[in-house]
Each structure stands twice: as structure tokens, then as C-alpha cells.
Amino acid sequence: MPGKETAVLTTPLHEEVENRFLTYALSTIVSRSLPDVRDGLKPVHRRILYAMWEMGLGPTAKFRKSAAVVGEVLGKFHPHGDQAAYDAMVRMAQEFSLRYPLVEGSGNFGSLDGDPAAAMRYTEARLSKIAEELLAEIDRQTVAFKPNYDNSLQEPAVLPARFPQLLVNGTSGIAVGMSCSFPPHNLAEVIDGLTAMIDNKKIDLKDILRHVKGPDFPTGGQILNTKKELREIYESGSGPIRIRGEYAVEDLPRGKQAIVVSSIPYTVNKTKLIEKILGLVEGRKLPQVTAVRDESTHEVRIVLELKADTSAELVMAYVFKHTDLETTFPANFTALKPNMEPERLSLRDVMKYYLDFRLEIITKRLTYDLKLLKARLHILKALEAVYNDLDAAIRIIRRAKSRDDAAVKLKKHFKLDDEQVKAILEIQLYKLVGLEIERVRKEKAEKTKARKEIEATLANKKKIWGLIKTELQEIKKQYGDKRKSVLKAADEVEFSQDDFIVHEDTVMILSAAGWVRRMKTVGENTRFKEGDSLLATIPANTRDTLGIFSSAGKVYGIKAFDIPPSTGFGEPIQHLFKFGDGERPVSAMNLTRLFEGDAEEGQGTGKQEKLSFPGGTLTAMSVSAQGVGFLFDLSPFNAVTTRAGKKFAGIKAGDSIMGVGIIDAPNVLFLSSEGKAVVVPVKQIPELSGAGKGVKLVNVKKGEVVLFRAVRKGDKVAVIDDKGKERVIDLKKYGAMNRGSVGLKAVRAVSFV
């Protein structure tokens, strides 16, 4: 405004960002994402339950529209998105999400198949019976209240929680820089553990775990962790809990069998799980399975029909490994302590905080009850005095000029205070009959006894703990049930990938540009992209391991079955392996047949057959485009099946591997792109034990090495020159040379080999 000075606050940007982000982080941690260790609830869940309580939606009330509940929550306590609040309420109603649901829903509240709940205008809800136990003591001054977001109402900072909600139902959340993930547990077991802790305040975790066996998920399943692993998780408050679905084998007609899955791991989407299993079957990764059906009703029943003479255990071992029928729940016991500080806690810590909270709640509840008893006894004492001299009381009231006059005279005559006089003046006439004095005396005696009992309990902490223990046992008796999850460290069934590969002959076709495919036979109509050509055809069985050697000095292994079948150009090899920039395939071999002594012609560079070398090794040779090479043992690469590849050769700057081949003859022929031939004895070529660079085998002045082949004296090698004509090199004309030679002109410039 004109004439008014405007104050400008100057502050460093980084400090302002830090302060504001810290405020946001603390708000997320305390007011949104982490549960309170006392009642086990996050603010949104606490507000939903309290709003429903205030609306009178107890377990015996008539259902109300979910939209009404969400509106109440948003309008009074939780100024956030309506869908977020509705999603939180829906989850509290799902039997497959909470071990003991806190909301009873009417209508479609979602399913194990991942189906979403119906819109909030269609569904109805009310509190479940066990949820009432979280709120039952809230009207007895047991918990603190705080202003809501606009200071127009009060909301509870925490619920009294007559049962350990955090451990029983679990929860999960992601805050800034931290997260939590509590698995659900069996109510009866947790209460037994709490009872044991009440009896022995110094109880250690090992003794607690005699009662709290482990998590108990609403969807059942089998928990695979050993007792030692679970103890470590509960001690540290963090660790993976491995869960797998349960199954049984049923007999079918004609000697066949079916696997019936009766439970799935917690949080797993059943539809996606079945789609994954179907994908394995259709992709011929599970050839033993003939059909997959979902026969689930309110109980899970997934049926896998098997071929005759099939091992169900072997099939399930594969399914467990390759689907979410076996998964991991990441336990993380991070919660807000009573002082609102987040901390990762052990199981014993969580239980101790809860018991300390219940001690505080029951002490406040007893204090409140005692206050009410004393107030009532105070009135009963006055009533008894009046009944003992009723005629005088009536006379005083009849002669009084006004209510205030009667009050003053009664107060003076019977020595009463204002509160007592007010109660006497409000007595209805019918209560002046003779029987009423007996009722007053009886009520006074009962309340006097109750007062003394409460005073005695408050004066003795042991009695308070005894009351806590009794009430917990009552909760256990009313809501306790049997475990749903089985605690059993399963025997792992060993299986080979070969057990799940269809046994059939095939041919791998690899192009120079790096396109790979699998076909039953190689015909004249085998196609390549323009400018591309055949690098190798590798006959194989689908169970064989194939090795593909690259220009970067790496070998990549793959099962022939995993090469995509195609009648087209195939797939880029980069889809199967992690090739680097500029890296390309240069050779390929059927490693399985090489080491079984059943290799055939045409596998990469040179003739492939098993030879006897010292130590039973199989010797191969690596050669670079610049004529650098060495021998190496192929055995370490026999069973390589890795997308990242395994290094077999080092490469000098500006050079690259041009080929790898088996050495099965005393000499090696090298041919350069200039048409010069060099024959080097194998004994002059060094054998390296690691991924070295080798030595100069051919002196290539111009061009590069385009062919090398193990040869014997008198062999003939056919090549194609740059005019496209076939030329034959007769090795009778070439004697052995020293490595590093330039060589002799054999043909015109070479186009193909």
C-alpha cells in the first residue's frame, strides 16, 4: 500500500529449503505414514474409526453408506483426498488384508484377484465387533484429545486399544527417509506372550517366542523361516519373512494327478499369479502341466493338472522359484514411540510399550471410575440423611418461600453442600416411598465396596497388572482363533532347468549383424536383413547350452530352448544378453555337444570335434582382427549361462576379437583380407590361463585377419575372393612359418570365407 513500508526477509535459499523439507518430512512421519506403537494406528485409520464411533456405527448398528463415513472423516478430522480415506477404510474391511478386520463391510469391498471395491456411494459399513475394543474406554478420560485441523472439534491423539492392534493386524507405510512393515500375528499367541511378560518383567525374547510363534497372515500360507531366523528378525526388528502357498496332490482318472493350491502368500494378487503360471505353461517352461484352472470360491483353489508319471514336488519347486507363489515379506518394526519419536523396535520393545500404555489407560480409567463413585456416594449420603428424617425435610420444603429458600434451610438442617441439596430438590415424589430408602442403602453399600476395591487396586500396582492380564485373557477368549499360517521350514527340492525343457532337436541361426533365432531345420528360404549374412548355424537339442563369443572378448551362454523360435529374422542378440556399444557376435558353439564328444560341422570357426588334451581339457583359440591370439582351456566356460557374459580375452586398443575356434590339428592357417596366408604350428602359440591379450601370430600390414582354421599338411581350404569366385588354397604349397610372419599371397583379396 502507498505510504506503508513493506518488510522483506532475506534468507539463504539452501537454509529455507532445508527447513521446509524438514517440516514436510516430520509431518509425513508423524502425521501420515508411521503407526503409533500404542494403538498401532496411523492417523487416517484412527480418524476413520473414531468418526464411525461418533456416528454411532457400532457392530450392532444399522449399516451406513461408505460415502457418509468418508464425508464425516474428511469434514471433521482428515482434510485429504476422499479416495485415500475410502481406500484406507476398504482395507480395514478386507479379510485378506487384515487378520482381524476393523470394519464390517456390506457390498463389494474388493477381492484377492485385485478387483477394486465398488464406489463409496454403493458400499455400506459399520465397525466390527473387535474394533469396538479399540474405542470402548474412550469416554472415560483414558486418552488425551487434541484440536482437529481447524480447531473446531477435538479428536483423540491415540485410542485406548484393549488389544495389541499393531502386532495383531500389522501395518505398512512409507515416510521420508524411513518406512515400516509389520506382519500380522495371531491374537491368542500375542496375548499369551503379553501375559508371560506381565508375569516376568525380565523375560527375554527367546521365552516370548515360545508363545508368539511367528507371523500369522490372513491368507494363510507356509512360513519358511527357521526359528533362529525368526528370532533374529524379532530381535533386530528387521528382516525377510519367506512365505509360500500351500498345496496338496489329488488323484485324477486314468492315473493322472493334479496339484491343488489352497493358499497364496500375503498381498499376492491371485489373478496375476495364475496368469504367470499360465504364461510358463504356454511358453513351454512347464511341459509337465497340461491345464491350469481357478476353482476358487471364498476359499483359494488353483488346480494344475499334470501329465502321467510327473513329479508334483518338482513342478512346485519350479513354480515356487519362478512365480509369486513363494515371496518375501520385508519385516520392519519402525513405529512412533509415545514421545512421537520414530524408532526401529524389537518385538519385546513393541510389547513392552503396549503394556506400559495399558497400565496408563487402566490407571486413568480406574481413577475416572473412582471419581464417579465418590460423586455418587456423596449424593447417596445426602439421600440417606434425608430419608432418615423425611418429615423434617418435607416440612422445610413446604414452609419455604422459594426454591432457593428451601435449599438454604435444607443445607443448614442436614449439613449438606450445594450439589447434595440440588439432588434432593430434584427427587420425584414417587421416590419418597418406603422402599426407596432400602434401594439407596443397597446402592450405597455396593458403591462403597466398589470404591474400596478400586482404591485398593490403584494403591497396588500388582493388582493393576492382574487386571490388565484378566482383561487380555477375556479378549483372547472372545476373539482368539487358530493359526492360519503354517510354521514349517520346508525341504527344498533340488531341480535342474533341464527338467522343464521340452526335449527336441533344433538349429540356432546367428547372423553377422547379431540376429539370432531357433528353427527346426535350415532351409533355402532362411532370410536375413539387407546387408546381413549368416555367421553360424548350430545344430542342438533344446536342452543344450550354446556359447556365443563376442568381439569384446566375452562368451555368453544360453540354453537352446531360451532362444526365441522364429521363421522371420529372429531377435537382436542384445535382447538376450547385455552387449556393450559396438559389441557383436563373432563365433558360436554347442558347448554341451563339444564336451559330450558329439559335435558337428559348422559351429563357428573351424571343425568341432572332441580331442584328448592333457588333463582332459578342450583347447580353443582366440584370434583378433590384428592377428593377436592365444590358446585357452574351454572347460571353465562349459556351463556358462549368463546375460552379462564371462571374459575370456583381453583386447588392445583399436583391436577386436574376430573369432574363436577349437584347435584339433597341429597347425593353424590364418588368412588376411589381402589374400595372404600364414601357417603357424600350434606349439608356437601360447596357452593362457586367464583372460589375456596373447601374442602377435600374424603380421597384418593392411586389412585384417578374416579366417583362421586348424589344419593338417595337405588340407585344402575353400574361400571366396572379392569377385565372388570360389578359390581353393592347397596347403601342400605352404610350409609351416614362424608366428608373426607376413605370409604368402594365396588368393586375390578375400570377400567371404
N, C-alpha and C positions, 0 to 999 in steps of 0.2 A: 504494500500500500504506500502511496506517496507520503513522504514525510516520516515514514517509520523505518528504522534500521532493521535489516534482516541479518540474523545471526547465522554464520556459516561455520560449521565444524569441520576442521581439516584433520584427516586421519589417514595413516598409511593403508593402502589398499590391501596388502597381504594380511595386516592385523584384522581388518574388518572382515575379510573372507574367512580367516581362521575362527574369529569369534562367532560369526553367523553359522558357519558349518558345525562348530561345536554345539551351538544351541540346537541346531537341527538334529544332530546325532544323538544328543541327550534326550530330546523329545521322542525320537524314534525308539530308543532303547527303553525308556521308562514308560512312555505313554502309548506304545503301539505293539512292539514286536516280542518282548520277553514277558514270561509269566511271573507272577508273584509267587515266591516259594511257599507262602502260607495257604492261599486258597487255590493255587495252581491255575489261575485265570489271567488272561490278558484283558486289558480294559474293555475291548469290544464285547467279549463274552460275558464279562461281569455286568456290563450295562444292559445287555440283552436279557439276562436272567433277572436282574433287578427290575427292569421295566415290565417284564411279564408278571413278576410278583406283585408289583404295584397295580397292574391291570386286573389282578385277581385271577390270573390264568394258572391256578394250581392244578395238580394232577386230577382233581375231580370236577374241575370247572368245564364249561362248555368250550369247545374249540373256537378260536377266533382267527380271522383271516391273517395270514402272514404279513400282508401289506399294512394292517393296522399295527402290528407289533413293530415292524420296521419304522413306520411313521412315528410311533411313540419313542423309539430309541433315538432316532435322528433329531426329532424335535426337542427332546428334553436333555439328552445326555451325550450323544455322539454325532457331532456335526461333520459327517463324512459322507461318502457315496452310499446311496441306498443299496446298490448291488453288493458292495463289500459287506455291509451289515447282514444282508439276506444270505449271502454265501456262508458267512460265519454261523448263522442260525441253522442253515441247512445241514452243515457239517455236524452240528451238535445233535441233529435228529437222525443221522445215518448210523445204523447198527454196524456197518462195515468200516466206519471211520472212528467211532468211539466205542471203547469196550463196554461202557455203561452210559448210553445216550442221556443227555440232559434235557432234551426237548422231545416231546412226543408229537410226531407229525401226522397229519391226515392229508392224503393226496400223494402226488409223485414227488418224492424227495431225492431222486437220482438212484443210480444202481452201480453195481460192481463193474458193469460194462462201460462205465464212463458217461452214461446218459445224464444230462444235466437235470436239475429239478425243474418242475413246472414254474411258471412265473408266479410271483408272490401274490398276485390277485386271485390265483386259483387254489393255492395250498392254505391249510389251516394248521394251527399249532397251539400247544399249551406245555407247561412244564411237566417233565417226567416225575415220577414219584421220588427217585433218588435225588433229583435236582432240588427238591424241597428241603433236603437235608443240608444243602449249602446255605439256605436262606432262613431256616426255621428260627434261629435265635437273633435275627437282625433287629427285631423290635424290642430287645431287652438291653439296650445300651451296651452291646458287646463290642461293636466296632465303631471306629471314627467315621464321620461323614465330612465331606468337603464340598465346596460350591461347584456347581456344574459350569459349563463353558461360559454362560452369560450371567452367572451369579443370581439366577432367578430361582434355583432349586438346589437341593442337597442330594449328593449321591454317595454311596459307600466307597471308602477307599479300599476296602477288602471285604469279602464275605466271611461269615463265621465258620463255614465249612466243617460240618460234623464228620466228614470222611476225607481222606488224603487225595483230593482230586488230581493233583499234579502227577502222582505216581500211578493212580488207578486208570486215568484216561489218557495221560500223556499230552504232549502238545509239541508244536514246532513253530519256529519263526526266524526271520532274518532281519537283523538290525544293521546299523552301520558299524562295520568292523567286528561284529560278533553275531552268533546265531545260537539257536537252541534246538534240540531234538530229543524229546523224552518219549520213550516207548511206553505203551500201556502195560499195566500189570493186573494180576488177579487180586480182587478186593480182599478176599479171605486171607490170602497169603500176606499181603501188605499189613493188614490189621494184626495178624499173628506176629509179624516182625515188630510192629509198634508195641504190642503187648509185652513182647520179650524185652524191648528196650526200656519200657516202664519198670519192669521187674529188676532189670540190671542196667543201671545208667552207664556203666563202663563196658557194655557189651561190644565186642569187636565185629567187624564186617563178616568174618567167617561164620560166626554164630547167627548173625542176621540172615545170612544166605541159606541157613537151614530151614528158614520159614519162607523167605522170598526167593523162590527157586530161579526166577528169571522173568523176562517179559512174557506177557500173555496177550497176543494180538487178537482183535475181534474176528479176523478172517481165519484164525487157526494157523495151520502150517507147522512145520518142524523146525525148531531152533537147533542149529548145528554146532554152536559154540560149546566147548568143553567147560567144565566147572571152573577150571583155572582161568580160562579166557574171560568168563563172565565176572569172576572175582576181580580181575584186573580192570575191566570196564567199569564196574561199580566203585572200585577204589579210586580210579582217576577221574571218573565222570565223563569218559570219552572212549569211543572205540566202535568197531563194526560188529553188528549183530547179524549173523548169517541165517537167512530163513529160506526154506524151500517148501513147495507144496507137497501134500501127501497123496499117495496113490495106492491102489490095490489092483490086482490082476484077476480078471474074471474070465471064465471059460465060455467059449462060443461053440456053435455046432461045427462039425467036421474037424475037430481037433484044433481049431484056432483059438486065439486068446485076444483079449482086449485090456488095455490099461485104462483104468478109470481114476481120473484126478479128482479128489474130493475136497481139496482146499488149495488156495493160492496165497502167496506172500502178501503181507500188508502193503497197501497203497498200489498194488499192481492192477492195471486195467485188464479185465478178463477178455474183452473183445480183442484188444491188441495182442494179448498173449496167444490167443487162438490163431489170429492172423499170422503171427510169427511162426507158429508150429506148422500151419498150412503152407507157408512160404518155404519152409525147409522140405516139406514133403513134395510140393510141386517142383522145387528146384532139385529134386532127386538127392538131397542131402540126407534124407531119412528113408531109404528104399524099403526098410522093413515095415513101414507104416502104410496101410492101404487106404485108410479113411480117418478123418477127424471130425467129430461131431460135438456140438454143445447141447447137452441134455439137461442143463441146469434149470431148476425151479427156484425155490427160496434157498435151496442148497446147491453148492457147486457140484457139477458132474460133467467133466470133459472126457470124452471117450476117444481113445486111439486104438483102432483095430490093427492087429498085427498079422503078418504073413505067418504061415505054419513054420514051426521049428525056429522061432525067433526068441532071442533073449530079451525079456522085458526090462531087466536091470540094465542091459547095455543100451537099449533105446532111451531109457530115462536118464542115464548118465549123460548121453548126448544132449537131450532136451534140457537138462539142468544147466549144462555148460553154455548152451547157445541161446537160451531164452530167459525171460524174467521169472520162470517158474522157480528159479533159485536166484535170490537177490540179497542185498545187504541194506540193513537199516543203520544209519550212522548215529549212534547214541551220542548226545552232547548235553550234559546236565548243567547248562548255564541258565541261571534264573536271578531274579531280583531278590536280594535279601530284605529283611524288614526295614532296613535303613535306606532302601531303594538303590543300593549298590549292586551292579551285576557281578556275578562270580560263578565260575565253574565249580560245582559241588560234587561230593561223593554221595553215594546212596545214604550213608549214615548221616551225613550233613543234612540232606533233604528231610529225612525222617525226624531228626532232632529239632530242626526249625519248625516242623509241623507240630510236634508235641509241645514245644515251648509256646507256640501260638495257641494251642488248645488249652494249655494251662492258663494263659492270659484271658482267653474267651470265657472259660468256665468260672474263673475268679470274678470277672466283671458280671457275668450272668447271675452268680450267687449273690453278689453284692447288690445287684438290682432287685433280685427276688427278696432279699432281706429288707431292703428299703421299703418295698411294697408291703411286706408282712408287718413291719413296725408301724407303718402308716395305718394299716387296717386294725391292728391291735390297739392302737391309740383311740380309734373310733369305737371299737368294741368295749374298751374300758369305760368310755363315757356312756355307752348304751346300757351297760350293766349297772352303772351307778344310777341312772335314771329309772331303770326297771325296778331297782331295789326300793325306790321311793317315788313311785309313779304318781301317787296322789299329789305330792308336793309339786312335781313337775307340771301336772295338768293345771293345778291351782295357779301357779306362777304364770303360765301361758294365758289362762282365761282372764286373769286380772291385768295383764299387760296392756298398755295403751297402743303399742305398735310392735312390729317385729324386732326392731332394734331394742325396745324396752324389754321385751321378753328375753332377748339374747343377753342383755346386761344382767338381768336378775338370775337367769339360769347359770350364767357364768360364775356369779358370786355365790349362789347357793350350793352348787355342786363342785365348785372349784375346777372349772373347765377352761379350755382355751377357745379361740375363735373357730378353729376348724371343727372341734368337737361339738360346739354349740350349733354350728351350721348343719351338721349331720343330724342332730336331734330335732331341730326345727323342720327338717325335710322328711321326717318319718311319716309314712302314710298311716292313717288311723287304724286300718285293719291289723297293722303290726303291733298294736298295743295289747293284743290278746295275750292270755297267759302263756300259751305255748312258745311265744316268740322269745321269752327270756331264756328258755331251755336251749333254743337254737343259738342264741347269742353266746351262751356259756359254752356250748359244744364247739362252736366255731372258734371261740377264743382259746379253748384248750388245744384244739388242733393246730391253730396257727402259732400258739406259744411253743408247742412241741416242734413244729417245723422251723421256727425261728432258732430254737436251741440247736437243732440239727445242723442248720446252715452255719450258725456261728461256730459250732464245733468243727465243721468241715473247713471253714475259712481259717480257723486257728491252727489247722494241722495239714501241712502240705501233702502228707502221705494219703490223707483221706481224699484230697482233691485228685491226686493221681489215681487213686482207686476208682473215683467217679469217672474219670476220663477212660480208664480201662473198661469199666462196665458199659459205658455208652458206646465205645468202639465195638465191643462184643455184640451189643444189640444191633448195630449197623451190619455187622458180619452175618448175624443170624437172619436178618431180614433180606439182605441183598447179596450175600455171598453165593457163589456158584462154583462149578468145577472149571478147571483149566480148559482152554480151547487150543492153545498151542502145546505141542509135544516137545519136551526137552530130551533130545537124543542126538548125540554126536554120531552121525551116520557113517557107515563104512563106505569109503569112496571106491566106486567101481572103476577099475582101470580099463581104458579102451583106446583103440587106435583109430585115427581118422580113416584108415583103410577099411575098417569095419562098416563104414557108412558110404562107401563109394561103389557105384554100380560097376561091375567087372565087365569091360568090353574094350575091343580094340579100336584105336582111333589114330589120327595123324595130326600133329601140330604143324601149322604152316606159319612161318615167320618171314616177314618181308624186310628188305634192306632199310626201309623207312621206319620200321618198328611197328607194323600192324601184325597182330597175332590172332589166330583163330584155331578152332578144332573142327575137323571133318572126319567122317567115316572113311572116305577114300579121297585120293587126289586125282582129279580128272583133268582133261584138256581145257575144260571151261573154268578152271580156277582163275579168278580175277584178281587184278591188282590195280591200285590207283595209278593215274597217269604219272609217269616218271618214276614209278616204284618197280621193284623186281623181287624175285624170290631170293631169300637168304638161306633158308634151311627148311627141309621137311623132315620131321622127326616121327617115325612110327613109334607108337607107345600103347600101353594099356592105360585105362583111365586111372589106375592106381599107381602108375609110375611117377617118379619125381624127375622133372626136367630142369636142366640147368641152362640159363641164358646168360652169356658173358657179354659185358658191355665195353665200350670204348674207354670208359673211365677206370678200367681195371677192377670191376666188381662182377661177382657172379650172383644171380638171383635165382632162387629155387621155387618151383611151384608144382603142385600135383597136376597131372594132365587133365584130371576131372574139373579143376578150377579154371581152366582156360575156357572162355566162352565159346560154345559151338556157334558156327555161323556159316551161311552159304554166300555171304557178302564179303566185304573187305576185312571184317573182323573188328577188333578193338585196338585202340592205341595202347602200346605197351605201358605208357605212363598211368593208365587206369589200374594196372595190376601191380606196378612197382613204383617206388619213389626215385625215378630217374632225375638226374640233375639237368641243368640247362646245357644243351648241346650233346648230351649223352645219348648214345644209340647202341642197339644190339649189333654184335659182330659175329657171334657163333652161338650154337646151341647143341646140347647133348641130352640123350636119355641116360641120366645118371644111374637109374635103377638097373637098366639092362647092361650098362657098362660093367657094373660091379657084380652082376649075376652072370656075366660072360655070355650074354645073348643079344649083343648089339648088332645093328645092321648098317648098311651103307647109307651115306647121305646125311650124317649127323654133323653138320657144321663143316669144319675144315679137315678133310682127310678121312681115311678109312677108320672105322671104330671097331676094334675088337680087343678082347681082354688079353693082356700079356702078363707073363710072370716076371716080376721085378723083385729085387732084394727086399725082404720084409713084407712081401705080398702087396706092395703098393701099385698104384696105377699112375703112370707118369704122363703128364701133359706138358705142352709148351705154349708160352705166351710170346707173341711177337707184336711189336709196334709198327706203325707206318714208316718210321725212320730206321727200321731194321734192328732195333734193340730187343733182346729177348732172353729167356731163361727157361729151364725146366722146373717143374714143381709137382709135388705129390697131390693128386686129385682127391685122395681119401678124405681129408678134412671137410670137403665140400659135398660129400656124398648125400647127406640128408638135409642140406640147406633148404629151408622153405621160409624165406623172409622177404618182406616187401622192401626193407631198407637195403638189402644186399650185403655181401660179405667181400671184403677187399682181398684180391689175390695178387695184384701187381701195382707197383708204383710207376708213375709216369713223369717223364721230364717235360719241362715247359715247352709248349708248341708241338708236342707229340701226342699220340693216342694209340690205344690198342687196336690192331686191325684184325686179329683173330686168335683163337685158342684151338689146339687140336691134340689128339692123342699121338704119342710117339711110339710106333710099333715097328720101326725099321732102323737100320744102323746109320742112315744118312737123312739129311733134311734138304729138300730143294726149295730155294727161295727164288721168286720171280718178281722183278720190278715192273712198274708201269711203262718203263722204257724198253722192255723186252729182254733185259739182261738176266741170265740165270746164274745162280751160285749154289753149289752143292757142298754142304758142310757136314763133317762127321758128327754124330751125336755126342761122341766122347769129348768134343771140344766145347760143348755147350754146358755151362754150369747149372747145377740144380740148387735152387734156393729154398730155404725152409720157411721163409716169411714173404710178405708182400714187398719184394724188392723191385728194382728197376731193371736189373740184368746187365748184359754187356752188348757191345756192337757186334752183330752177327753178319750184317750185310752193309757195305758202304754204298748208300744210295746218294749219288751226287745230285741227280734231278729226279723228280717224281717221288714214288713211294713204293713200298712192298705191297703187292696185291695178292700174292699167293705164297703159301709155304705148305709143304707136304712131306711126310715121312716116306722115303723111297729106298729102293734097293738098286744095285747096279743092274742096268739093263731094262729098268722100268720105262714105260712110255707115258707121258702126261699130255693130255689134250687141253688146248686153250683156244680162245677166240681172239683174233687180232682186231685192230681198230677199224678194219674194213668189214668185219663181221664174218670172216672166214675162219674155219677151224684149222688150227695148226697143231702138229704133234711134235713134242720135244722128246727125242730119243736120248736117254741118259747114257747110252753106250759111248756117246761122243763127249761126255763130260766126266772128268775125274773129280775126286774129292779135292776141295780147296780149303785153305785156312779161313777161319772166321774173320770177318771184316773185309773180305775181298770185294772188288767191284763187280766181278763176274764177266761172263762172255755173252755176246749178243746171240740170242736164241731165236727170237721172232721179231716181227715188227712191234710197234707199240701195242700193249695189251689192252683190250676193251673189257672182256669177260674172262673168267676162269672157270 
